[in-house]
Amino acid sequence: MSEIGEIDEGFYSRQLYVLGHEAMRRMRTASVLIAGMRGLGVEIAKNVILSGVKSVTVQDEGLALWTDLCSQFFLSESHLGQNRATSSLAQLSALNPHVCVSAHTGPVDENLLLQFQVVVLTDSSLDDQKHFGDYCHLHGIKLIVADTKGLCGQLFCDFGEAFEVLDSNGETPVSAMIDHITKANPGVVTCDRKHDFENGCKVFFSEVHGMTELNSINPVEIEVISLYSFSIADTSGFSEYKRGGIATEVKQPCMLNFKPLDETLLDHQLLAMTEYGTTARHQTLHLAFQALHSFVKKEQRLPKPRSQSDADVVLAMVRELNAAAQLEQLDEAVVRSLSYTAQGDLAPINAFIGGLAAQEVIKACSGKFMPLQQWLYFDALECLPEDVDEEEDQLTEESFSPKGTKYDGQIAVFGSTFQERLGRQKYFLVGAGAIGSELLKNFALIGLGAGEGGHITVTDMDSIERSNLHRQFLFRSQDIGKQKSEVAAKAVQAMNPQMNITAHQNRLDPDSEQVYSYGFFMGLDGVVAALDNVEARVYLDGRCVQHQKPLLEGGTLGSKGHTLVVVPHLTESYGPDKSGSNNAIPLCTLKNFPHRIEHTLQWARDHFEGLFKQTPENVNLYMRDAGFVERTLGHGDAEALDVLEGVWSSLEGAGAGGKRPACWEDCVAWARCKWENLYNNDIQQLLHCFPPEQVTSSGLPFWSGTKRCPHPLTFDPNNTTHLDYVVAAANLFGQIYGFSGTRDCASIRQALEKVHVPSFIPKSSVKIYVTDKEMEDDKEKGNDDASKARLEELKEKLASLSLNNLAMQLHPIDFEKDDDSNFHMDYIVAASNLRAKNYDIPAADRHQSKRIAGRIIPAIATTTAAVAGMMCLELYKLVQGHKKISSYRSAYINLAVQLFVLSQPCRPQHFTVAGKEYTPWDDFLVEGRRGGQQEMTLGDLLQYIKDKYSLEVTCLFHGTALLYDAGYDHKERLKQSVSDVVRLVTKAEIPQHKQMLEIFPSFAEDEDCEKVPPIRYLLW
């Protein structure tokens, strides 16, 4: 076990990007008690242990019962009759080697509480909550109370009289580039584009020219004037503003005061909302949970499932409480629903509330993010049957009574008939990583696909890495290197041996359609996406629309998460990628005008790919493909010039002597000369084209706003960053050619002494583009004679090479961010920070650089658990066949600030063809071999569409291939089978596994219609 306070960055890498090092250091000193080891307690314990506190003690006096097995994923039938805490200890301890986990089987008392900084009570009585709440508040112990009953959940926080929040939202501090500052009282700051500052926030100034006094003053409070300006303190006595400057937000800590639990029971101002427009429901639940405690205290049991008499008693208790609370509206239907389902213990509800509760533990330990103040309620009562009247015959107490199975906690809510339906489901899960692991755990607990005829198929092409372990709880250190899907499938089968599950390692894309064919999709009841990129989501969504299957989709980004439910014909689908390239950095910004560290990191990553991957790959292609040069010339002058210059430099122009490297010293020389080109020569050339005093045609300074005036660097072998670049670049260059390098700085300095660095004289003929549009316009004109002349020269030089005299294949390098020994991140960090120095951009440390350049998605176990829980609540509705769109919920959450936006999904867009309305879910389904007959001809297909849909086809497309156009003479095609016409036009065979062709028509009845349903043509 690591030393307390030490942070294992490899293990916690994704979480560090959410919390930061200071919050993690605080957590590594905190001890947490979690009382109660039923489903909710173990869910909280799992998330807290994965998050990396110092120690966790799990407490429970009780023995494992049948009803625990539906949600306590670390208990099995072999644990029945044994203590829940000790039975769970071994598996909880295996989650995180950096956390000390112990079990306590005695009662919770005051002496026990004093050993911890944070205490979490689950499965506790209201009397205990009040008593221990007062004690914790008095002794400065942070208290969290969490509870779930059926489809409802409750959360409470008390962090004491004075709790300091260091960073309320965890967002990157806002910054804005300055365009002008007035000398006035107050001074007015104008920005070159919209700033995102909030009124009253504090900012510090840097890099201001002229009014330099601002660079040295303490952070000042601002008053927002407009989207582009804000006022600051008196600047009338400062120097005249000239140019430049950045205003950066300074995060301000805040102090919060909490009341003890007993004082908050009648204070409805302390209720956070988890769904807009449901204030009455939340306030009612606040009283209803108190009434449940009274009922249990009196009857020594929870209300029976669907018991009208017990619900009447609970409702009477709520009415009595309301006599003091005086709610404007008491939602009596909610009280009855809570009473009917209170004996239920549901894994998805525990996952959601458990994720939220564990996040509050992290806040209590670290001071990071805004804590809950102080009560929160959540319900998913819309999961119950939509039309109670129609199903009243099934909603009897007998249908919900215990059956002596592990699903009794779920049967208490939904009944035994629904449980059987869950077992028969066939679902396809794409992704077995963080969300996928949580989903599979929930599937095992609820019994999805665990009955006769049921089945789960999971696919994930990735193998397990160490950085996965802090949030993908099905994996352990001994699983590193194994396939995620296989390990996950075995883990959940251990949780529920009845699960029917098959693990695949396929990427979901057109290449795997032989496996995930029409027949495969048509055999499914639904699809679940646990993916980490938009492209894969869009593709999977398209397959679901094509085969009319529901889709559950979810994702996380640090403390933020979203869920989406897609129901055929009822809701819109995920749809095409709407992100576009709006977030792409303009090429001219990357090449010449960076102004943020993200720009220099992307520049460094692009250089890595170009120098060490793409160029060696192109060299290898050149050496084995005689047509490589001519084919490259066909890609356009700009691309061809870039590619062929790289090939020529690798074969003849590498090294200081103008030849490819012959030894390790040549690699050092290449790296040194590359340093000179990038950080001195290129900057000199840029300043030659645009001197520091340059003005625009309108008389304004050229170097202003986002254009930061750079300065060249002078190489210093004693400067750590300078030498880091040479070491990394030389080693990577050597790897391409098969030379062994070294990290020995002394020997590299010796090699550098022998390197001749050519002097540089800027050229007046060089053209540097200021905007991407200017560059694109020149490309379209194609009038760059210099480029054409250089291409001809390169063509001749490459043709003159004797490949027999060259070494064999080079060794391209694939970027790998997580191996600290491979020089990849060494190169990125040094290359980026040197360029940042050129432009006076603040440097980034290795941790920050790895996140940005490695495109790492911040992740934490708490959000993952909450998102997976919400997805499975929607799964309940899909399995029941809910038909009202108002029953479904799409969600956006941010656990950092208790933001919960639950909304009804959008309906699908409608479009009209020949006066009839359609949605993207509609199609014209055609069986190519009706009744086993010979396949229909193209003419038959046109006639079928006309007879059945009263539409006359004028054009048919399969992809981009034109199958039919009424304006052409296609008489012969009309006589051929549809599949033969497809083969003829595409000049390719139809894959044997292909069962359905998607064909897009145009109709004479509505020629101007932009969108029409596709013809889905079944081949067999």
N, C-alpha and C positions, 0 to 999 in steps of 0.2 A: 504494500500500500504506500502511496506517495506521501511525502510530508504534508502536514496540514498547511494550507495556504498556497502550496505549489499547484500550478495549473498545467495539466497535461494538454498542450495545445493540439496535439494530434487527435486525441480522443474527443475534445470539446470544440473542435474547429468551427463547426457550423453555429454552435450555440454562442461562441465568443463574439460572433458578428451580430448577435442579438443583444447580448448583455454587456459586452466589453470586459476588459481585464479587471477594472476596479470592482465592479459588481460581483464578478466571479471570485475575486479574492475575499470579499466579505462573506460570500456564501460558504467558502471553504473553512470558515471559522464557526459556522452555525450548527447547532444541534437541534433536531426536530423530533417531537413525539407525535405519533399518529395513533390515535386510540380508535379501535374498531377495525377488524380485518375481514369484514364482509366485502361484497363487491366494490362498493364505493371506497372503502378504506384502502384496499389493495391497489385500486386504480390511482389514488392520490400518492400512495407510497411509491409505486412504480415510477411515476413522473418526477417526484421529488428526488428519488435516488438517482435517476438518470441525469437530473439537472446538476448534481455534484455538490451537495452540502457536505459538511464535515461528517455528520453522523445522523442516523435515523433509528429511532426505537419504535417498533410496532407493538402495540398493546392489544390484548384481547383475552378476556377470561373464558370466553365461550368455546364450545366444541362444534366442529363442522357438522352441518345438517344437509339433508338433500337439497333444501331450498337455497343453500349457499352456492351450489354448483352451477347455477344458471348465470352467475355473474362473477364469481371469484375464480379467476383463471389460473391461479396457482394451487387450487385444491382439486382433488380427484376423489373417486369413490373410495380409494384406499385410505383417505384421510378422515372418512366419516367417524365421528366419535372422538377425534383428536383435537387438540387445541389449535385454533385457527392461526394464531400468531406463529407458533413454533412450526406448524406445518408449512407455512409460507416462507419461513426464514431462509432456507437454502436457496430458493429461486430468487428471492429479493436480493440476497447478498451477491448473487452471480451477475446482477445487472450492471454493477459498476464497481470495479476493483478499488476505486479511490474513495469510496464511502463505507464507513463502518456501520454495519446494520446489526441490530440486536433485537431480541424479543423479550417482552415483559408479560407474564401471564397472571400477575396479580391485579388488583383493582387500581384505578386511577385515584391518587390521593395528593394532598398538598405537597408532601415531601418529594413525590415523583415529579410534580410539575416544576419544582425549583431547579431541576437539573437541565432545563431546556430554555432556549430563547424563543422557540415557536411551538405552540401546541395546537393540534388539529383534533377536534372531536367529531367522530361519526357514530351513528347508531347509538346516540346518547339521549337521555331523558331531558326534558326541559328543566327539571329541578337541578340536574347536574350541570347543565349549561349555565344556569343562573349562578350557582354556587361557584363553579370553577371560573366563570366569567368574572365575577367580582374579585376572586383571588388573583387571577392573572393580571387584571387591570391594576390592582394595588401593587403588585410586585414587578411591573414592567415586562411581563411575558406577553408576547403577541399571541392572540387567540383567533383561531379560525374554526367555525362550526359549519359542517357540511352534512346534508341529508338528502336522500331521495326516497320518494314513495311513488311507486308505479311510474306514471308518465310525468311526474312533477319533481322539481328539485329546489333546494334551498341552500343559500350560502350566506355566511355572516363573518365580518371581520372586526376585530378590535385591536388596534396596534398601539393603544396607550394614549396618555395625555399629550405627548409631544413627539410626533413621529416625523422625521425629516425625509423628504423625497428629494433625491439628488437630481433626478432627470425624469420629468413627468411623463414623457411620451417616447423617449428613446430614438426620436428622429434625428437625422444628421442636422447640425446647426445650419440655419438658413444663411446664405450669403448673397450679396448683390454687388455688381460692379458699378462704380460711380461714374456719372457723366458730368456732374457739376455740383459745386457747393457754394452757397452764397455767403458773403460776409454780412451777417445780420444778427439780430436778436429776436427770435431764435434763428439759427442758420437752417437753410433748407437744402436738403440733399436730393438731387435728382438722379435717377438710375437710368441706364441705357435700355433696360427692359423691365417688365413687371417684377417687383420684389414680392416676397412672400412673408414679410414681417407682419407681426401682429402689434396692435397698439399697446404701448407700455413695455414692450420687450426691450432688452438692453443689447447694444452692439458695441464692438470695438472696431477701430479703423486701422488699416494697414496699407502701405504702398501709395499713400496720398502724396502727390508732388505739388509743391507750392505751399499749401496749407498743412505743412508737416507737423504742426502742433497736435493735430488730431491723431497722429500715429503713436503718440506717447501718453495720451490721457487714458484714464480708467474708462471702462465701459460706460456708455451714456444711454439714458432712457430715451426712447424715440416716441414721437406722436405721428401716426400715419396720416398723411394729407390726401394721398391718392394712390392708385395702383403703382405709380412710378415715382413717388416722392414721399419724403417724411422730414419732419423737423427734429433738430437736436438742440443742444445748449447754445449759449451765446458765442458766436464766432466772429463778432465784429472786431475784436482785438487781434485776430489771427492774421497770418500772412495771406496773400492773394492766392486763391486756388488756381492751379495750372492744369493738371490732368491726372488721370488714373485714380486708383484707390479702390479698396474693397471694404464693404461693411459686413461684418460677420456676427451673427447672433451669439450671445453668451447665455448658456443655459443657467437659470437661476434656481437654486434649491427653494423648497417651500416647506412649511411646517403644518402638519395636520393634527387635529384633536379628535379623538374617538371617545365615544361613550361606552360604558360597560353594557353588556347585553340586556340586563334587566331593565335599564333605563330606556332602551330603544324599542321595546315591544309594542308600544302604542304610538311611536313616532313615525308616521307614514312619510315624512319628508326624507327619511333615510333609506328609501327603497329605490334601487336602481332599476331601470326598465330594460328588459331584454327583447321587447317587441313594441314598436310604436302603436299607440291606440289601444293599449290593453291595461291601462292604469287600474281600472276597476278589478280586473282579473288578478293583477299582482297584489293589490291591497287585500282582496278577498283571500288569496292564498296565504298571506301573512297571518291572517286570523285562523284560517283553516288548519295550518300546521300546528298552531298552538292548541286548537281544539282536538286535533289528533293526539297530542301528548296527554291531554286531559282524559280522552277516551281510553287510551292505553293504561293510564294510571288507575282508572276506575275498573276497567274490564280485564286488565292483564293480558290484553291481546289487541291486535289491530282489527279494524272493521273487516267483516267477511266480504269476499268478492261479490259484487252485484247484490248485496243485502240491502233491501229497502229500509228495514227497521234500523240497522246500524247507521245508514246514511241519515235517517231522520234524527237520530241522537246527535250525530256530529253536527248536523245543520243547526239543531237547537243550541248547541254549545257555541257555534259561531255567532248566532244571533245574540246570545248573551254577551259575548265579547264585544260585539258591535254596539251594544248599548253604551259602552264607554268610548269606543273608537269613533262612532258616528260617521261611518263611511257614507259618501254621497250615494253610492250605488253598491249593493251587495250582490255579487254574482252567485246565486244559489245553485245554478247548474254546475258551476265549477266545484263547489263544495261536494255535491253529490258524486261527481266524476272522481274527485280525489278519494272519497270514501270507498267507492266501488273498486278502485284499483290500488289502494294503499298497501295491500299485501304483496303487490307486484315488486319484483326486483329485476330491472332491465339493464342489460349491459350497455346499450347505447346512451341511456340517461346517465348512468354512472360514468361513462367515458366523457361525456360533455361536462357534467358538474365536477368530475375528478380533474379534468384538465384545467378548469377555472380555479378550483381550490388550490391545486399545485402551483399555479401561476401566482396566487396570492401568497403562498409560502415563499416563493422566490422574491417577491416584492418585500416581504417582511424581513428576509435575511439580507437583502442587498441594498435596499433603498432605491432600486431602479423601477420606474414606472409608477403610475398612479394607483394606489390601493382602492379597493372597494369601500365605499362609505355609505351604509355599512351592511345593508341587506340586499340580497338579490334573489329573485324567484324566476324559475323557468318552467314552462310546461309544454308538452307536445300532445295535448288532449285531442288535437285534430287527427291523431293516429287511430283513434277509436273508430268503429264503423260509422260511415257517413249517415246512413238512414236507419236509425235505431228502430223505428216502427216496423220496417220490413224484416229486421233480424231479431225481433223481440223473442221469437221462439227459440233462438239459439242463445240468448242472453239470460240464461237461467243460472242460479247459483251452482247447480250440478255441473254445468259445462266448464265452470271456472274453479272447481274444487281441486285440491292436490291429487295427482295421479301417481305419486311415488316415483317421479322421474326427475332428472336434472333440470327439466324445463318448467317445473312447477311455478317458479317465480314469474315466468312469462305467461303461463297458462292463466294465472290469477288475473292478468290484465286482458288478454285476448281470447282465452278459451282454448280448448283442446282441438277443435276443428281447425282453427287457424294454425296451430302448431304443426298439425299434419301437413297443411299446405306449405308451410315454410320448408319442411323436410323434403318436399317433392320438387323444389325449385332447382332450375339449372341456370347458373350464373357464370359469367366470364369476367374475371378480374384482370385488368391490365396494369401491372406494376406491383412489385412486392417489396418496395422500399419502406419509407417511413409511414406514409398513409396506408400503403398496402398491408403492412404488418398489423397496424391497428384494425383495419377492416377485417382481415382474416381472423384476428382474435375475436372480434365481435361476431363474425359469421359462425365461428365454432361455438360460442356461448349461446347464441339464439337458435342454433340448429339449422341454419340455412344449408340446404342440400345434404342434410344428414339423415334423410329418410329414404325409403324405397323409391328408386327412380330419380332421386335428386343427385346433383353433382356440381362441383365447383371446378372450373378450369382457371388456373393462374399462370400468367406468363411474365417473365422478366429476364432480359438478356444479361443483366449485370451480375457481377460477383461481389461478395461482401468485402468492404474495406474497413479499416480500423475507425475511420471517421464516421462510419455509419452507426457505431455501437451506442452512442449516447442518445439516440432517438429512435432506432429501429429495434425495438425491445425483444423481438424474436431471435435475434442473433447474439452470439457470444464470441469471445476472442478466439476460441478454437474453431470457429466457423469462417474466419478470415480466409479469403481465396475461394470459398465454395460458392455455388450458385444460389442467389437469393431465393428464387422460387422454390428450389428443392428443400432448402433448410426451413423456410417459412412453412411449407406444406407439412413437413414432418413435425414441426413444433406445434401447429394447431391440431394435428391429428392426435398428438399426445394430450392436448387439452380436451378433445372430444373424439374418441376412437371411432364414433359413428360417422364422422365426416367422410364423404366421398369426394376426394380432391385429386386432381392431376396437375403436375407442375411441368410447364414448358419453359424453354429458354429462347423463345423467338421474339424478334423485334416485330412490332405490329406495323407493317407497311405493305405495299403492293407485292413485295417479294415473298411474303408469308401467306398470300391468299390461297395457296394450295392447301394449307392447313386450316386457315380460318375462312372457309368457303361459304357459299350460299347455304349449303346443307348444315354446316356448323352453326351459323347464325340463326337459321330458322329453327334449330333445336333448342335455342336459348329462351329463357324467360326474361332475361335482362343482362345488362352490361354495366360494369363499374370501372371508372377510370381513376387510377392513382398515378398519374403521370406528372413529369416535371418540365414539360415543354409544350408550347402552344401547337406546334406543327403536328405532334402525335395526337393531341386532343382533337384537332380539326379532322384529321384522317379518321379516327375512331368514330367521331360524331357522324361523319359522312356514311360510314358503314352501318351505323345504327339507323339512320334515316332510310338508307337504302333497303334495309331488312325490317323496318318498322318495329324496332326494339327500344325499350326505355333505357335511359342512360343516367347513371349517377356520377357526378364529377365533383372533385374537390381539390383544393390546393392550399398551400401555406407559403407565407413569406415572413419569417420571423414570428412576431406576435400576431400577425394578421392571417386571416384565413377566409376562404369562401367555399360555398357549396352551391351546386346547381342540380336541379332535377329536371330531366327531359322526359316527357310523356308523349308518345305518338298521338298526333292529331289534337292534343290538348294544349301543349306548351310549345314555345319556340325551341329550336335545337341550339346546341352550342354555337353552331354556325361557322362561317369562314373566319380566318385570321383577320381581326380588325386592327391589329397593332400597326401594320404597315411598316414603314421605315422611318416613322416620325422621330424615333429616338436615336437614329443613326447620326453619328458625328460627321459633319461635312468633311469631304476629303481635303479641301484646302485648309480647314482648321487643323486637321491632323498633320498635314505636311508642313505648314508654315506659320499658323497662327493659333497655337494652343493657348488656353487660358485657365484650364483646370487640370488637376492631377489625373482625372479620368482620361483626358486627351493624351497626355504623355504615356500613360499606361497602355492605352489602345495602340499608340504609335509603337511602343516597345514590343507589344504582342505581335503586331503586323510585321515588324522587322524580324522577330524570331521566326515566324512562319515563312517569311520570304527567304531569309538567309539559310536557315537550317532544315527546312522541310520542302518548300515548293521548288527552290532552285536545284537541290540534289535530285528531286524527282524528275524535273525537266531534263537534267543532264542524263539521267538513266534512260529516259524516253528517247533522247537524241541519239544515244549510243546504240540503241537496239531498233530504232525505227527510222528507215531512210527517208520517210515522208514527213518527219516531224517538223522540219523547218518550213516547208511549203504550207503545211496545215496551220502552223502558228501564224504565218504571214496573213492567212485568211481571217484571223480574229480581229483585225484592225491594227493600225500603226502603233497606237499607244501601248496596247497589251503585248503586241509582238516585240516591240522595242524593249519592254521591261523583261520579258521572258528570255529573249536571245542575249541581251546584255548579261543576264545572270548566268546563262549557260557558258558564254564566252569567258566571263571572269573566272568561273570555276575550272575551266579546262586549261586556260592559258594565262589569265590575268590575276590569279591569286598570289598572295605573298608579296613581300616588298620588292622581290626581284623580278616581278612580272611573270612568274611561272606558278603553276599549282604547287602546293607545299610538298617538299621532299623530306621534311623532318619536323619535329615538334617546334623548333625555334622559328620555322617559317609560319607556323600557326600563331605564335606570339606576335610576330611581325605583322601578320594580317590584322590581328585584333587591334594592335596599336595604330595602324594606318586607318582602320575603320573608325576608331575613336576620333582621330583627327578629322576625318571627313564629316562625321556626323555632328560633332560638337564645336568645331572651329570653322572648317572650310565652308560648310553649308550655311552657317550663320553669317559668315563674312559675305557670302554671295547674296544672301537675302538682304543684308544691310546695304550692299552695293546697289541693289535694285530699288530698295526703299530705305533711304538714309533716315536716321533718327529725326531729322528736321523736316521730313517729307510732309507736304500738305496735299489735300485732295483738291479736285477741280473747284470745289466750293470754298476753298481757303481754310478748311478745318484741318487739324493735325491728323495725318494718316495713322500714326501710332496712338490710338486712343480707344476707349471703351474696351471691347473684347480683344482688340489687337494690342498685345503687350510687346513692347520693343525689346528684342532679345540682345544678348551680348555673347561673343564667343568665349570659350573656355580655353585655358592654357593647361596642357597636361602636366600633372605632378604625380610622379610615381609614389610619393609619400602620402597622397590623398587617398583615403580608404576607398571612396566611391570610384575614383578614377581607376585604381588598381583592380577593384572588384569587377569592373566592366572587362578589363583586359583578361583577367583570369577566367571569367565565365565564357567570354566570346572565344578565346583561344581554345579552351577545352571543348566547346561545342563544335567549333570548326574542325578541330582535330578528330573528333568522333566521326564526322562525315567522311573523312579520308582514312580512318582506321588508325590514327595515332593515339597513343596513350599520353595523357596530359598529367598535370599535377596541380595541387593547391599551394605548393610551396612558394610563397611570395618572394622569398629571397632569391631563389633561382630564376623566377620570372623577371625580377628587377635586373638581374645580371643579363638576361637575354635582351631586355629592352635597351640596354646600353649600346647594343650593336645594331639597333634598328635605325635605318635612315628614313626619315619622314620628309617627303618632298614638300617644298614650300608651295604656297598657294597664292595665285593671283586671280581675283574675281574677274569674270568675263562680262562684257557689256551685252553680248549677244544672247545671254540666257534670259528666257521669259518665265516669270513666276506668276501664276494665276492667283488672283485675289478671291475669286468666288468660283464655286462649282459650275455655275451657269456659264461663266466666261470660258472655263475649260471645256465644257460640253459644246459650246458654240464653235470653238476652234476645231474640235474633233469632227463636227458635222461638216465644216468647210473643207477639212482634209487638205489644207494648204501649208502644212509644216514641211517645207523643203528640207530643212536640216534633219528632221526625223527620218524622212524617206532616204536621204543620202546615207545616214548612219545605218539604216536597215540593210541597204545594199552592201555596205562595207562589212557588216556582221555576217551577212549571207555568204559573201566571198571568203571571209576568214574561216567560218565554220566548215565550208566546203573544202578548204585546203588542209584541214586537220587530218592526220593519219590516225584513225581510231585504234589501229593495231599497236601504236606506241603509247596509248593511254592506259591507265590502270582500269580495272573492271569497275563494276557498279559502285556508286557512292552509297552512303548509309543515311537516308533522310531521318529526321528526328521528329517524333510526335510529342507535342507539348504535354507534360505531365506535372501538375502543380504540387502534388502531395509528396514527391520524393525529394527530400532536402539534399540528397547527395548527387543529383544529376545535373546541377548547374542551371536548370531551366529558370527557376525563380530567382536565382542569383543574377542571371542575365537581365530578366525583366525589371527587377528592382533597381539595379545599377543603371540600366539604359534609360528607364523612366525618370529617375531622380536627377541624372545628369541633364536630360532635356529640360526638366523642371528648373534646374539651376540656370540654364540658358535664358529662360523666360521669367525668372524670379517667381516661380510658382512654389508654394510650400511643398516640401517633399513628403512622401508617404512611407511609413515603415513597412516591413515585410508582411506583417499580418494584413494591413489594409490593402497593400498591393496585391496580395494573393487573392483576396476577395474580389477585387475589381477585375484584374487581369484574368483570373481563373473563372470569372463569371459564376462565382459561388452564390447559391441561394441560401441566405441565413435561415436557420431552422432550429426549433426547440420542441421538445417532446410534448409540452403542454398543449400547444396549438394543434399539433398533429392529432392528439387524442380527442380534443374537442371537435375538430372538423370531422373525423371519422365517426364520432358518435352522432353528429347531426346527419351525416349521409345515411347512416343506418336507420335513423328515424324515418327518413323518406322511403327507405326500403320497405319498412312496415306498410306504408301506404300503397306502394306499388304492388306488393304481394296481395294486399286486400282488394286491389283493383279500384281504388278511389277514382271517381269520375268527375268530381268537382275540382276545378282549378284552385278554388279557395282553400282546399284541404292541404295543398302542397306549399312548401316553403323553400325559397332560395335564400341564402344567407351570406352576409359579409360581417366578420367579427374582427375586433382588435382587442386582444386580452390586455394589452398594455394600458388601455384607458377605459376598459369596460364599454366598448362600443359594440352594439349588436343591432344589425339592420336585417331583420327577417321580413321578407316580402313575398307576395304572391308571384309566381313566375309569370313571364309575359306570354300572351297568347301568340300563336304563329301568325306571321304576316299572311294576308290574303292577296291573291291576284286573280284577275278575271281573264278567261279565255272563252271567246264566243259567247259572252253573256253568262257564263257559269263560273262560280267562285271556286278557287282551289287554294291549297296551302303547300308549302314545301314537302309536307308529308304525303301528298297525293301522287299517284302515278297511274299509268296505263299498263296494267299487268297483262301480259300475253303469254300463253303457253304455246311454245313453238311446235310441240308434237301433241296436239289435242287428242286425248283418248288413245295414245300410243300409235297414232298414224304417222305417216311420213311428214317430215318437217315442212312447215308452210313456206311458200315462196315469198319473195319481197312483195310481189303483187298481192298475194293473199294477206300479208300484213297490212298493206294500205287499205284493202277492202274491209278487213276486220275492224280497223280503227273507224272507218267510215260507217259501217253497219252498227257498231256498238255505241260509239260516242258521237256520231253525226258530225265528224270532223274530217276534212279532206287534207291529207298530207301533201305539202308542197316541197318539203326538204327533209332529209334525214341525215343526222350526223352520228357517227360513233367516235367519240373523242373529237379529234380534228379532221377525221376522214369523212368525206362526203359520200354517203351511200346512195342517195337518190336526190335528184333535183327535177321537178316537173318541167323546168325550162329546157332540159336536155333530152336527147333521145336515149332513154334507158330501157328500151324494149327487152333487150337480152337479159338485163339484170332482173327485170320483173319476173322472169321465168325461173330464175335461180333461187335456191333456198337462201334464207336470210344469212345463215352462217357462211355459205359459199361467197355471198356478196361481201361480207366482212373480210374474209380471207383475201378476196380479189383486191379490194381497195386498200387494205392495210399492208398487203404483201407479207403477211405473217400468219402462222397457224394459231388457231384459238387454243390456249392451253387446255389440256384434257380435264383439269379440275374445274374449269370455268363452267358454271351452271346457268349464269344469267348475264346477259348483255344489257348495258344501259345505252339506250339510243335516244337522241334528242331530236324532236320533230319541230317543224314549223307548219302552220295550218293556213289554208286559204281563208278561213273564216275570221282570222285575226292576225294578219301579217305583221302588224305593228306591236304585237305583244312581246315585251322584253323577256318574259319568263313563262315557260310552259312546263307542265309535268313531264317527266321523262317516260319513255316506253321502257318498261323492264321486261325483257324478252327472255323467257325461260327456255334454255336449249333442251333440257331433258329433266 
